[in-house]
Amino acid sequence: MLKPVFYNDEIICFVANKAHHVDIGGNILGSVGGDLKSVFEEGLIILSSKLVRSGVIDKCFLNIILSNVRVPRYTVGDLRAQIASLNIGEKSIF
């Protein structure tokens, strides 16, 4: 995840984190099997998108993600933790 950091209405940097999620769909739990033949068997593919807009989680986009995982409550917790870490990273800059 990335979050732009603004100062005087200009982006001055980005804070970022990378996390491994327990499941993002796919044919096996953990999402990466050794016998896969196509990237589409690996799970949900998400292009760059905004999960948070003006500090509010986009529930429609979140529901797309949660509809493609085996244990949505774990995934939503992981996503919220990532968002929180970005917010802390932003605050640490100032």
Number of C-alpha atoms within 10 A of each C-alpha: 17 14 18 13 19 12 9 6 7 9 11 10 13 14 16 16 12 8 10 8 13 15 21 25 23 20 14 14 14 16 17 17 13 5 7 12 9 7 11 12 16 19 19 17 11 7 6 8 8 13 16 14 8 6 9 8 14 13 11 10 14 16 12 11 18 18 13 15 20 17 14 16 11 15 19 16 11 16 17 13 13 18 21 12 16 21 16 12 17 18 10 8 9 7
